[in-house]
Amino acid sequence: QVQLVESGGGLVQAGGSLRLSCAASGDTMCISAMTWYRQAPGKEREWVAQISSGGSTYYTDSVKGRFTISRDLGKNTVYLQMNSLKPEDTAVYYCNAGCGLLSTGTYQYEYWGQGTQVTVSS
């Protein structure tokens, strides 16, 4: 199993920056990809950014050019650097670890962090 602990959320003004962290522990060798999701009030959870075990990165269109996902393998930690923040970025952000990539594009196992609140003021 994998445990995920998130940190870095908070209140920031529009145009500002935050860096979210997701520290993984346990059976971290199983992880194929780490993904950041977010869910705003009244909206469905959406995929934000992903980094694969090989280091490839992917972003949803609304954050391209503003957010950067990265990793520190020595610390088993994934980061989400969030720049040029907008009020519409306000949401609870969740870290997800996928273990054992399947041919369907899904995973044998998935693990979630507790979520961290990001609030961007006008």
Salt bridges, closest charged atoms under 4 A:
GLU46 OE2 - ARG38 NE 2.64
ASP61 OD1 - LYS64 NZ 2.98
ASP89 OD1 - ARG38 NH1 2.99
ASP89 OD2 - ARG66 NH1 2.75
